[in-house]
Amino acid sequence: MVNSFTPLSASPPQIGLGLAALGRPGYINLGHGDDLDHRYAHAAMERQAHTVLDAAWAGGVRYFDAARSYGRAEEFLGSWLHARAIPPQNVAIGSKWGYTYTANWQVTAEKHEVKEHSLPVLQRQWQESRRYLGSYLRLYQIHSATLESGVLTNPAVLAELATIKQEGVAIGLSLSGPQQGATLEKALAVTVDGVRLFDTVQATWNLLERSAEPVLRQAHTMGLKVIIKEALANGRLTLRNRMPEFAPQLALIRQAATRLSATIDALALAAVLAQPWVTLVLSGAATVEQMASNLTAQIVTWDEEAATALLPLVETPEQYWRTRGSLAWN
């Protein structure tokens, strides 16, 4: 059985909503605690998630991204889908396996999530994701696949993913770290019984980190759908970035945004939407106001002048991921 994954088949690129910041009290986005108004009770966070999901839906968003490690994101998403009686054929839901949430609903924790790309974890988390999302689940992804984890050379895991694919669920992988490109190159060659395994790739690409672009272009050419995450660099590409060393870069962004009559976040998202190899870019909005601002990216006229002016923002992959790794959970 082949999953057409219809909500991701349209052109031009679309905006989706990722629930990393809505499913758990702690996350690394700048100002995350303020976005939640520091209200972390389960019921309060579920209401917040539903409110943002409503705003996204009203704005035309039809793809939603979760993961087993995003706290209760799958649970919140599932309860929203059922409460709003949204037909499964009208929406596409993706989730991910490979990390287990371990923060015990706390903002600070010794470990927020534990990574393990083993067959038992896949089998357990697939059943958990199915329990919350049921027939809505259209895409299942390896969460932050890396060469080091060995997941792309584990025959048992790959065979299990191929079995899930035969059930009509698309199979993808998300990427993280300075070796995104090398990992994707390896993934593009993965086949099971002569059939390419991966239908999608979810990677970081933004005005600061573009290193995976050549291989993402290749993936697009091969027919994979390309989903972009962290377009706002976890808040570094917003006015919340008050790091003194980033002030010159922020001034460049503000100047370009002013010229194009755009908010800074919309400008950063528009840069992604302008790439011809992109299928979808994820908003990481945690408030209705952020969602509304993000959606205006669709009317920003990204041009060559903006592309040229903002090219100096690009960091080395090592610099970018080192900075990202230093962001505090809040």
C-alpha angles and dihedrals in degrees: 000000000000122000110220091199087208101185088060096046099077128097138255105047116276136214119243132182125245118202101207090113096040103051104059138033096241129053138146099244111120109259095009094143091052090051089058091042084234090282105139105165112127094243093048093050092046090053090049091050092048092049092053091044089053090052092048092049092048088052092055101262111152103166122073126184128205139156139205089248095054092092107240097346094121091048093049092046093048094049090049093050092051095042091053092042092227111179111240091233091060097059140042121218125192128188137173140223134201104074125076118210109238106164094100091224093302129133092223124037139157087244125009095190139003121219122220123153097191131134094248091053091049092049093047096045094044089059091047093050091048090051092057101034106026116173091356091074107100103158130039118189139189103245112237098339113202135178089242095059091061092220093130092057098042105109094195094052093044091049091050091051089050089054090052089049090055087058089064101264118127115235124221144155133225121216135213138174136034092302097061092122096050091048092051092048088057092046094052089063095051114114134168116206089347095306122114107247105206124073098172142022126205114200143161115258123155143135090288103039119042102144096116094054099103093054093041088056089051091050090052091051089052091055102260118139110240118217118188122210132185094029088159093046093239091303098316088113093057137073087265089077102098096161104139092219090058096053096100091050092047090052090056091051093048091050092052092045092051092051091051094042090239138131114248093249092049090050092053092048091046089057088060095043089055093063110101093213095057121102099180141355122210123229112212093201117160097180136045090243092055091047092052092048093047092052092058086072086084091069098042111111101223109199143179092263091060092045092052095043093052099043091095088066092075114115129195112265090245092053093046096049093042090056092045090051090055095057112115123238107242 
